[in-house]
């Protein structure tokens, strides 16, 4: 059996246009759905099958305090830790204020 000669892309597009022009509207809509649904499923499986990158867990160490600590020992340790905690709270508050100012600037720029 002999194969037909190859056609130019211009003729091919004309044939597709003529084929689609002979179809009714509901046939084209269902043809679009019949292409879109399997394409969506294939894309969903491809996205789902991407490997998950391992992220090492974050280890947080806590001090092991003895059970019989006195109030004085607790207050002394709190006095030692207080400047570091204040600095951490201040850094966090500064970060939040900076972020809030960025959102306010964005709000002004967008006219909201």
N, C-alpha and C positions, 0 to 999 in steps of 0.2 A: 504494500500500500504506500503510495507516494504522499509525502507531506505537502501541505499547501505552502506556497512561497511566503516568506516573511513580509509583513506589511510595515509601513512607516508608522511612527507614533501618532501622526496627524490622522491617519485613517483609523487607527485603533481608537482614539478618542472620539472620532465621529461615530464609530460603531457603538461605543458605550453610551454616547449621548442619544443615539437613536433608540437603543434598547430601553434606556431609562425613560425616554419620552413616550414610549408606547405603554408604560405602566401607569396604573391609577395611583392616586395619592396614598390610599391606605396600604397598598403593596409596598411603596417606598418607605413608609413609616415602619412597617413590620420588618422590612429588610434591614433598616437601620438598627432596630432593636435586636434583631437576630445576629448582628455583627457586634453591637455594643456589649451585650450581656456576656458572651464568652470572652471578649477582650477584657472586660472588667475582672472576670474571675481569674484569667491568666495573670493579669497584672497584680491582683491581690495575692495570689500564690507566690509570685516572684518577690514581691515586697516582703511577705511574711517569711520567706525562706532565706533572707539575708542573715548571715551569722551575727550573733550577739557578741559584742566586744566585751571581754571580761574586764571588770573594774574591781580592783582590789578593795576589800572592805576597809573602812576607816576605823582604826583602833583608838579608843579613848581610854587613857589610863586615869584612874582615880586613886587618891591617896587612901591608904589603909590606916584608919585611926584606931588606936587602942580603945577598948571599951571603958576603961576607968579614967578618962581624961577629966581634969578639973575645969571649973568655969574659968579660972585664971589662964590656963593653957589655951583654952578655946579663944578667949578674948585676945591673948597675945598673938596667936596665929592669925586671927581676923585683922588685927592691926598691921601685921606684916603683909597680908594679902590685899588690904584695902586699896593702896595706891595703884596696883596693877589692875584691879577690878574697875576702879574709877576711870583709869585710862582706857580700858577696853570699852566701857559704856560710853565714854565721850567719843571715841573713834566711831563706834556704831551710830551714835546720834548724829555726828558730823556726816557720816555716809548717808544716813537717811535724809538729812536736810539737803544735801547736795542732790540726791536723787529726786526729792520732792521739787526742788528748784528747777531741775531739768524738765520735769513733767509740766510745771507751770509755764516754762518758756515754750514748750511744745504746744501747750494749750493756747497761749497767746499767738503763736505762729499759725496755728490752724484756725484761730478765730472761734474757739469754742467757748 
